[in-house]
Amino acid sequence: MAHPKAGRPGEGAPVKYFAALLLSSGVDTQGVLDGGLGDILGEADFIGPPRPFDMTDYYEDEMGPGLSRVIVSFSRLGEAPDLVDVKLSADRLEEKLSGAAGRTVNIDPGYSDYFKVVLASFKEGPQKIYLGRGVYADPVLMFEDGGWRILPWSFPDFREGLYMEEFGEIRRIYREQRRGG
């Protein structure tokens, strides 16, 4: 018999999906949304400002110089386990939107809830949790003491705190949605 204070299985809380878009010069956020990301995740309810992505040159050979990162969240709440399907769909969309030289957009989907920001990844790592079908969950921010806390393995642009305002606003929208407002 289980201890009376033991947790019981139940449904997880809905999560708020977002995408961290890495855009080649000349590619705009609305074009990516209209080009298929809206079909995957629904209507955008928040689009952050484009920020220069210049802390690494990792993507420049494929995507060119002058990259920018934009954080976009979506109005439809989803389920955390569906992150696998979202990542696989985003990968197919990247291929569809590719040019002759390679990708023009890198779509890193993820979700946020009250406690954390999680990105989907195809790469294994010590902090990453395998979800299935080649997809890992990578927690990159934790909410603590009224604000987002950077984790030691967070990407350099996340470690610099560039998106704290964006994820603060996304969390505010999520709270309103969960409260029914």
GUBAVEX-967224 format. One record per residue (C-alpha): x, y, z; residue in one letter. Coordinates in steps of 0.1 Angstrom, whole numbers, padded with zeros to 4 digits, always signed. Last residue first. Example, Ala and Ser with C-alpha at 12.3 -4.5 7.8 and 13.67 -1.06 7.14 Angstrom:
<rs>
+0137-0011+0071S/+0123-0045+0078A/
</rs>
This chain:
<rs>
-0079+0355-0182G/-0085+0318-0175G/-0060+0316-0147R/-0037+0293-0168R/-0039+0318-0197Q/-0030+0347-0174E/-0001+0328-0160R/+0011+0319-0195Y/+0010+0355-0206I/+0031+0365-0176R/+0055+0337-0183R/+0059+0348-0219I/+0066+0384-0206E/+0093+0372-0182G/+0107+0350-0210F/+0111+0380-0232E/+0125+0402-0205E/+0151+0375-0196M/+0161+0370-0232Y/+0196+0385-0233L/+0206+0372-0199G/+0242+0366-0209E/+0238+0330-0200R/+0210+0327-0226F/+0233+0341-0253D/+0260+0317-0242P/+0238+0286-0242F/+0228+0273-0208S/+0250+0247-0192W/+0256+0264-0159P/+0219+0273-0155L/+0206+0309-0157I/+0180+0318-0131R/+0147+0335-0141W/+0131+0357-0116G/+0108+0359-0085G/+0129+0339-0061D/+0134+0311-0086E/+0123+0304-0122F/+0147+0280-0139M/+0164+0285-0173L/+0180+0262-0198V/+0163+0228-0194P/+0173+0206-0224D/+0147+0180-0233A/+0161+0155-0257Y/+0148+0143-0291V/+0161+0112-0311G/+0127+0095-0313R/+0123+0095-0275G/+0122+0120-0246L/+0159+0117-0235Y/+0166+0141-0207I/+0195+0166-0211K/+0218+0177-0183Q/+0247+0154-0193P/+0243+0160-0230G/+0229+0144-0261E/+0221+0165-0292K/+0188+0164-0311F/+0175+0192-0289S/+0142+0206-0276A/+0145+0236-0253L/+0131+0239-0218V/+0123+0270-0198V/+0114+0264-0162K/+0092+0268-0132F/+0058+0283-0141Y/+0058+0267-0175D/+0079+0272-0206S/+0082+0252-0237Y/+0107+0246-0265G/+0113+0249-0302P/+0147+0257-0315D/+0142+0266-0352I/+0173+0274-0372N/+0165+0295-0402V/+0182+0301-0435T/+0194+0265-0437R/+0218+0254-0464G/+0237+0270-0493A/+0210+0265-0519A/+0183+0278-0496G/+0165+0260-0467S/+0129+0268-0458L/+0117+0232-0464K/+0146+0218-0445E/+0139+0241-0415E/+0103+0230-0417L/+0112+0193-0414R/+0133+0202-0383D/+0103+0221-0369A/+0081+0191-0374S/+0106+0168-0355L/+0109+0193-0327K/+0071+0197-0324V/+0066+0160-0324D/+0091+0155-0296V/+0077+0185-0276L/+0044+0166-0275D/+0054+0152-0241P/+0051+0186-0225A/+0014+0191-0234E/+0002+0222-0252G/-0011+0257-0247L/-0022+0275-0278R/-0012+0312-0278S/+0023+0308-0292F/+0056+0322-0281S/+0083+0338-0302V/+0119+0345-0293I/+0141+0361-0320V/+0178+0355-0326R/+0197+0373-0353S/+0225+0363-0377L/+0247+0388-0395G/+0270+0364-0412P/+0260+0333-0433G/+0237+0304-0425M/+0259+0274-0432E/+0294+0286-0425D/+0279+0312-0400E/+0262+0287-0376Y/+0291+0281-0351Y/+0303+0318-0353D/+0296+0322-0316T/+0285+0351-0294M/+0272+0371-0323D/+0235+0365-0325F/+0222+0400-0329P/+0188+0404-0312R/+0155+0405-0331P/+0128+0419-0308P/+0104+0395-0291G/+0073+0381-0307I/+0044+0372-0284F/+0010+0358-0290D/+0019+0338-0321A/-0009+0318-0336E/-0005+0280-0339G/+0024+0258-0332L/+0029+0237-0363I/+0009+0256-0388D/+0023+0288-0374G/+0058+0275-0381L/+0049+0269-0417G/+0061+0297-0440G/+0037+0322-0424D/+0055+0320-0391L/+0089+0319-0409V/+0080+0349-0430G/+0067+0367-0400Q/+0101+0363-0383T/+0121+0378-0411D/+0149+0364-0432V/+0172+0390-0448G/+0203+0381-0427S/+0199+0345-0416S/+0175+0339-0386L/+0180+0319-0354L/+0145+0314-0340L/+0140+0305-0304A/+0105+0289-0305A/+0078+0290-0279F/+0053+0265-0264Y/+0034+0273-0232K/+0029+0242-0211V/-0003+0225-0198P/+0000+0209-0164A/+0009+0173-0163G/-0019+0147-0159E/-0019+0125-0129G/-0001+0097-0112P/-0003+0098-0074R/+0022+0113-0051G/+0029+0097-0018A/+0014+0113+0013K/-0009+0084+0021P/+0021+0059+0018H/+0013+0034-0009A/+0000+0000+0000M/
</rs>
